[in-house]
Amino acid sequence: MARVVVIGGGLGGLACAVRLAKLRHDVVVLEATDRLGGALAPLEQDGFHWDGGPTATALPGVVRDLFRKSGRPLEKEVDLVALPVMREHRFEDDTTLALPSGRTGQAEAVEAAFGRGGESWLAWTESFHDEWEVLRRSYLERPWTPAVADRATRSVVQTGTTLHKRVRRSLRDRRLRSVALHHAVVDGHDPRNAPAWWGAWDYVEQKFGLWTVPGGLSTLTGVLEKRLGERRVVAHTDTPVLDLVLRDGRAVGVRTADGDLAADLVVCAVDPRRIPALARYVARTTPALPPVVCHLGLAASAPAIPHEIVFHRDPYLVVRPSGVGPDGGVGVTLLGRAALSEDIVVALARYGLDLRPHVVTRLDHTPRQLVERLLGSPYGVAWQGPRTLTHRLSTATPVPGVLAAGAHASPGAGVPLVGLSSALVAETAGPA
């Protein structure tokens, strides 16, 4: 039985821990903050509860695979529910696009909203079919190693064409261009630096939909914590890792304020900048800037809000129902991108959604406060062209005995990619 130390108790760390424990490794999780869950952990104030991070996920098979490969199937723990409308896009010309999943539904929604453009949107999404198959097979389900990747994979993954350029070539309607750039913008990436294949997320959502869990995705944190106990994984909170312990260049443990902890394998599931022995290998990367975040606790009198509203304006605002409160109250989370020269709730009112009369409580985080609370950006590494792939950590790191997972490692941030990173770690580590 191999001793594995997992650095970080966010989704990536927890997913690695339960997978490796199922493979009969002796696993210890070290979390620097006072609670497990990272960006997925719920937030509470004045009786209101919010999802701390995303409220839905694409690629539900990734979550199902995590639970199946670590114990009881997901369906035995929680329900995974498809969203009939993935998000509602609102534009400066007062048009609104309520976008469902599915080819036919999306084409009809675009035609109904704009009077045209349905075929253009389907052509955009369909253009990623072959690329998605390459990405899935050779990038997402296999540890990324440029030296051994085949030509087709390198052509897709290391493309010099940016998302911004491909969108401008493919879509004439400015509103559809905004929709196609949404994933990059909301996750803190400049579309002029993000690779063209990021557009594949539109294809993925169209094909597989968006899914949520009743009670919020933060529910997954509690289920994974329970699974740690079932798998006899020891988790320590308030235990920051100060550095790796190296012997002849190989990691043989981790250093904490309470002393060194020996390990046959170390999994880094945090921002590697926090680990001096790894920091120099990622010095050329830049964390993706989080948005301004405002969690609102609203009275029961508040208007009903669909799963997600995106306001394609300046500032760029996203509104998500994200929790519950006392006496029928609801929790709503606002995300703000671009320069915010006014209060985010005031900006939202100016866009026509005035929630101010219904606010019972609010919890605000600046980008800096969010990074300080989570000890790193939950949005991972900012795309800065094709070299980002080699400047950030892959599953196998330059330090022998250390694997990497989570938002700051390949294949990237977000529930589906972080979940896939844990599967890559388990595959690379193998059975004990």
Buried (B, 14 or more C-beta within 10 A) or exposed (E): EBBBBBBBBBBBBBBBBBBBBBBEBBBBBBBBBEEBBBBBBBBBBEEBBBBBBBBBBBBBEBBBBBBBBBBEEBEEBBEBEBBEBBBBBBBEEEEEBBBBBEBEBBBEBBBEBBEEBBEBBBEBBEBBEEBBEBBBEBBBEBBBEEEEBEEBBBEBBBBEEBBBEBBBEBBEBEBBBBBBBBBBBBBBBBBEBBBBBBBBBBBBBBBBBBBBBEBBBBBBBBBBBBBBEEBEBEBBEEBBBBBBBBEEEEBBBBBBEEEBBEBBBBBBBBBBBBBEBBEEBBEEBEBBBBBBBBBBBBBEEBEEBBBBBBBBBEBBBBBBBBBBBEEEBBBBBBBBBEEBEEBBBEBBBEBEBEBEEBBBBBBBBEBEEBBEBBBBBBBBBBBBBBEBBEBBBBBBBEBEBBBBBBBBBBBBBBBBBBBBBBBBBBBBBEEB
